[in-house]
Amino acid sequence: MRKNSKSPDFKIKLVKEYLAGRGGYKSIALKYGIGCGTLRKWIRQYESMGAEVFIRVSHKSYPMQLKESAVVEYLETSASLSDICKKYKILSTCTLKTWIKKYNSHEKFKSVRGGQIMAKGRKTTYEERIEIVAYCTEHGDDYAGTAEHFKVSYQQVYSWMRKYYAFGPDGLVDRRGRTKPEEEMSELERLRAENRILKAENRRKELENLFLKKVDEIERRRS
């Protein structure tokens, strides 16, 4: 997907035009060939942080305490996603939605890095690695939670996920040692592995869609 190539001056111009009352969301968006949602986002960002936000918008980081405060306030008050983003200077409602999802799934906002959950990995079978990748996929790529659940190291989970994304189930084959190589597994075994992870991916998408629908329902009630 292409990144938005609009210049800071262009964004500021449209925001000021709206704030000056020279048009509404739809008329200005139509006039300049952008989406209404995009214009709303620019206006919210400008109101929260000023024109500077368009100049240094990339890779903004947020303290963990801010994330927790923003999520808790959203869940416990009638404030909308936009209200919370404006108050806490969060650039995108999508970012806040991600934090809410993590909070609701009891996932840490900041994943524990390799070695801090379990410093030393353990030996696993091919079937275990398939289950680990499937579990991690279904739980939103929660490496830390997956490592803790299966009693393996964070680094192992990270490595297996990368190998799976690059090579599919074949990437999870352990070709070390002198025992019967796992690469001799049958085509049926490969298909079973692919099917197991595919089901996890579909379940993850299903849960994410249900979550987003729930947030949208809350937003409609608050608007």
Secondary structure by P-SEA (a helix, b strand, c coil): cccccccaaaaaaaaaaaaaccccaaaaaaaacccaaaaaaaaaaaaccccccccccccccccaaaaaaaaaaaacccccaaaaaaaaccccaaaaaaaaaaaaaccccccccccccccbbbbbcaaaaaaaaaaaaaaccaaaaaaaaacccaaaaaaaaaaaacccccccccccccccccccccaaaaaaaaaaaaaaaaaaaaaaaaaaaaaaaaaaaac
